[in-house]
């Protein structure tokens, strides 16, 4: 009788564990892992990712390190004054300050990030310097600027004339209403797999236009805007950062991949988790966009979004470069 009670207790405990597990509906353990094409391959969010991928490929084509590739790739977008949501030329906050956020992560779980950095055109390189030259993983605000200047970065005005004109026009009504797939695609996230099989990722942004001073989204937060696990895969997020943070989105995608899901399936499940949180809070999702992009250690990739309109750029040995439209959860 005692053995039967113990058996029932253990069975109920196991059932309870499954019920509480976020993976219980995924049947991940039974999935057979597919074999991907390997590297090198580079992925970037949004249309400007095509240009970024070309720059990253200069590193990957020479059997270079994925970490160098993602840094160089996103730098090309940060440095472009015509790109209005990243780096130099980024739209300001509601007080007229251009504040930049970025993070970077390699195949060995080394990480670096900067938050609310002003006056420095390439925050991704400052984030890498934080990773490699300090005992910390995040520097913010004045401290981040002080560190950047100590490392030889140049201080300059990042508020380009067009951004300033937009800001002064916005001040007339001061209405904060970001438009999905336009102001909400405020990020370039890049993932790369090099010829040696090493994964790395980078994420950089100027944040939502006309945000409150000091606002931080998901982009510079390891686990939210970016996460890399050499054994499981890598992921980046784009869109409404507050919602990505709520589910620690990129880490969620990678952990789902570690359970056996393909990159696109993992991205879809993460989007569904965000939708559940919206419904739990009774919030309207019509004005919000979330997108995830993922890459496996064997070169498979995938993406998924909350709403239509998200796309990503791909470049690999087999694909010279193209833009791919992403499926969405909402019609």
Protein Blocks (a to p, Z undefined) as FASTA:
>chain_A
ZZmmmmmmmmmmmmmmmmmpmklmnommmpccdddebjaddddehjklmmmmmmmmmmmm
nopafklmmmmmmmmmmmmmkbckgcehiacdfkopacdddddddfkopacddehiehia
blmlmmmmmmmmccbfbdehjllmmmmmmnopacddfbdfklmmmmmmmmmnopacddeh
ilmmmcccdddddfkopacdddddebjehiaehiacfklmghilpccdfkloccddedjf
klmmmnommlmmmmmmmnopafklmmmmmmmmmmmmmmmnopafklpccddddddfkopa
cdddfbghiacddddfklgbdcdddddfbZZ
